Amino acid sequence: MVAHQRNRVKDVKEELWGAVERPAEMVKEYPFPSMLLMFGLGLGVGVLVTQTLCSSLMETFEEPTMTEKMRRQVYDALSHVLPASTLRQIQNYTSS
């Protein structure tokens, strides 16, 4: 049983090396699986490149948190009602 498994592993290795040595023949023999393999590789590389580019762009642009957005909205609403001196005190209180 062990000898059979070794022979099978050996056969698979030989088949893989044969495929590496003759890629044009493999594509002619198996066009659809070859196309799917190349499509998958292209898609994978595209996803990796896109994530790399987008992550570097997102580092330069930090979106404010929900708390910061709410604080700005409240501050803008109060700026129309309260005097400037009171707004400065509120701003000093919230920034620390």
N, C-alpha and C positions, 0 to 999 in steps of 0.2 A: 504494500500500500504506500509506504514511504517512497519507494523507488518510482512508483507511478506518479506521485506528486512531484518528485524531482524532475522526471522526464517532462511533465506538463509545464513546469516552471521554465525548464530549458527551452521547450518549444515556443513558449510565449516570448521569452527573451530573444530567441532567434527571429521570430516574426517581427518584433519591434525593431530590432536592428536592421532587418531587411526593409522595413518601412522607412526608416531614417535614411537608408542608403539610396532608395529609389522613390523620392517624393512625387515626381511627375507621374510615374506609373500608378502610384496609390491614388492620386487624384483622378486619373482616368478610370481606375477600377471602382472607386467609391466617390462619385462626384457629389452626391447629396450630403453624406456625412462630412465630406471635406468642406463643403460650403457652410454647413452649420457650425463646424469647428471655427472657421475663419470669422464668421459672423459673431460667434460668442466671444472670441478673442478681441475683435474690434470693439464690441460693446463693452467688454470689461476694461479695456484700455481707455475707452472714452469716458466711462464712469470715473475711473481713477484720475484722469486728467481734469475732468470737470470738478471733482471734489477738491482737488489740489488748488485749482484756480479760484473756486468760490470760497474756500476757507481762507485763502490769503486776502481776498477782497473783503470778506466779512470781518477780518481782524482790524481793518482800517476804518470800518463803519460800524460803530456800536449803537445799536438801537436802544433807546431809553426803556427802562423797565416800566411796568404798569404804575408803580408808585410814583416814579418821576413824572409820568404823563399826568397823573391825577394832581400832583403838587403844582405843576405848571398851569393846569386848568383852573385850579382854585386860586392861585396867585393872580392869574389874568382876570378872573371874575372880581377878586377883591380890589385890584388896581383901579377899577372904575368907581369904587365906592369909598375906599379908605384914603386918607391923606398919605402923602409920600413918606413922611416920618414914621408913621405906623407900619407901612409896608416894609421899610428898611429894618425895623425891629423884628417883624415877623420873619423876614428873610434871614437875618442874623440868627434867630432862634432855630429855624429849620435847617440851616446849613451846618450847624455844629453838632 
